């Protein structure tokens, strides 16, 4: 999640161009492609981080899952389940878990939540927890304070009537 806004924008633009080059034009399909591209960056970073430390028993399934090219699944209906099953009950970097939670949320709001997202983009209301801008605040908070970012994402999801994840152990204290 490092590199700042310029790198994020370039990566996003590149992912959109790649998607458009394959003649994909639907906003939902483009959003899923961008999300999967960002999740792949998170996965590579997490795997590199895990490579620098001794991996305790029990992480094997997680490592096997994230090494799969299509993980966590490109269907937004099953994506959050895969993240919850494979990444929330293991000891991995918390910002990785929060990043996954964020990107799964983005995928969902540009799929079956698209109408509410379009309305939110047109009717900016920062005091409304379901406003897309609240989710943007969560994204910029991930590297600074992942606990707050997790809570912001959860509040956004709850306000939108979306399933929320149980917080990892680091938030339960």
C-alpha positions in Angstrom: 0.0 0.0 0.0 3.0 2.3 -0.4 4.0 4.6 -3.2 1.4 7.2 -2.7 -1.3 8.7 -4.9 0.8 9.1 -8.1 1.7 5.4 -8.1 -1.9 4.4 -7.3 -3.2 6.5 -10.1 -0.7 5.2 -12.7 -1.4 1.6 -11.6 -5.2 2.2 -11.9 -4.9 3.9 -15.3 -2.7 1.0 -16.5 -5.3 -1.5 -15.3 -8.1 0.4 -17.0 -6.2 0.6 -20.3 -5.4 -3.1 -20.1 -9.1 -3.8 -19.6 -10.2 -1.6 -22.4 -7.6 -3.2 -24.7 -9.6 -6.4 -24.2 -12.7 -4.6 -25.3 -14.3 -4.6 -21.9 -16.4 -1.5 -21.5 -18.9 -2.2 -18.6 -18.0 -0.2 -15.5 -18.5 -3.3 -13.3 -16.1 -5.4 -15.3 -13.5 -2.6 -15.4 -13.9 -2.1 -11.6 -13.4 -5.8 -11.0 -10.3 -5.8 -13.2 -8.8 -2.8 -11.3 -9.7 -4.4 -7.9 -8.1 -7.7 -8.9 -5.0 -5.8 -10.1 -4.7 -4.0 -6.7 -5.3 -7.2 -4.8 -2.5 -8.8 -6.7 -0.2 -6.0 -5.6 -1.2 -6.6 -2.0 -0.7 -10.3 -2.4 2.9 -9.9 -3.8 3.7 -7.4 -0.9 2.3 -9.7 1.7 4.1 -12.8 0.4 7.4 -10.8 0.3 6.8 -9.8 3.9 6.1 -13.3 4.9 9.3 -14.4 3.1 11.3 -12.3 5.5 10.0 -13.9 8.6 9.5 -17.5 9.8 6.1 -18.7 8.9 4.4 -20.4 11.9 2.3 -23.5 11.4 -1.2 -22.9 10.1 -0.3 -20.3 7.5 0.2 -23.0 4.8 -3.4 -22.8 3.6 -3.3 -19.0 3.5 -0.1 -19.0 1.5 -1.4 -21.6 -0.9 -4.6 -19.5 -1.4 -2.9 -16.2 -2.1 -0.5 -17.8 -4.5 -3.4 -18.7 -6.7 -3.7 -16.3 -9.6 -7.5 -15.8 -9.3 -7.7 -15.6 -5.5 -9.9 -14.3 -3.9 -12.3 -14.9 -6.8 -13.5 -12.4 -9.3 -17.2 -12.9 -8.3 -18.1 -10.2 -5.9 -20.7 -12.5 -4.4 -18.0 -14.9 -3.2 -15.0 -12.6 -2.9 -15.7 -11.5 0.7 -16.2 -15.1 1.8 -12.9 -16.1 0.3 -11.2 -13.2 2.1 -12.9 -14.0 5.4 -12.1 -17.7 5.1 -8.5 -17.5 3.9 -7.1 -14.2 5.3 -8.8 -13.1 8.4 -8.1 -16.0 10.8 -4.3 -16.2 10.2 -1.5 -14.0 11.4 -0.6 -11.8 8.4 0.1 -8.1 8.3 -3.0 -6.2 9.4 -2.7 -3.6 6.7 -3.0 -6.5 4.2 -6.2 -7.6 5.8 -7.6 -4.1 5.8 -6.5 -3.6 2.2 -8.4 -6.7 1.2 -11.5 -5.5 3.1 -11.2 -2.2 1.3 -10.8 -3.7 -2.2 -13.6 -6.2 -1.8 -15.8 -3.4 -0.7 -14.9 -1.4 -3.9 -15.6 -4.4 -6.0 -19.1 -4.8 -4.4 -20.1 -1.2 -4.7 -19.3 -1.2 -8.4 -21.2 -4.4 -9.0 -24.5 -5.0 -7.3 -24.2 -1.7 -5.4 -23.6 0.3 -8.5 -26.9 2.3 -8.4 -26.2 3.5 -4.9 -22.6 4.3 -5.8 -23.6 6.4 -8.8 -26.1 8.3 -6.6 -23.5 8.8 -3.9 -21.0 10.2 -6.5 -23.6 12.6 -7.8 -24.9 13.7 -4.3 -21.8 14.2 -2.3 -22.6 14.1 1.5 -19.6 13.6 3.7 -21.7 13.2 6.8 -23.4 10.1 5.3 -21.6 6.9 6.2 -22.7 5.4 2.9 -21.1 8.1 0.9 -18.3 6.9 -1.4 -16.0 9.6 -0.1 -16.1 8.0 3.4 -14.6 4.9 1.7 -12.0 7.0 0.2 -11.1 8.3 3.6 -10.6 4.7 4.8 -8.2 4.1 1.9 -5.9 6.9 2.7 -6.0 5.9 6.4 -4.9 2.3 5.9 -1.1 3.0 6.0 -1.4 5.5 8.8 -3.9 3.7 11.1 -5.3 0.4 9.8 -7.5 0.1 12.9 -9.4 3.3 12.0 -9.5 2.3 8.4 -11.1 -1.0 9.3 -13.8 0.8 11.3 -14.5 3.2 8.5 -14.9 0.4 6.0 -17.2 -1.4 8.4 -19.3 1.7 9.0 -19.5 2.2 5.2 -20.6 -1.4 4.6 -23.1 -1.3 7.4 -24.6 1.9 6.1 -25.0 0.3 2.7 -26.5 -2.9 4.1 -23.5 -4.9 3.1 -22.1 -7.9 5.1 -19.3 -6.9 7.4 -16.3 -8.9 8.6 -15.5 -9.7 12.1 -12.4 -7.6 13.1 -9.1 -9.5 13.3 -7.7 -10.1 16.8 -5.8 -6.8 16.8 -9.0 -4.8 17.1 -10.6 -6.9 19.8 -8.6 -5.5 22.7 
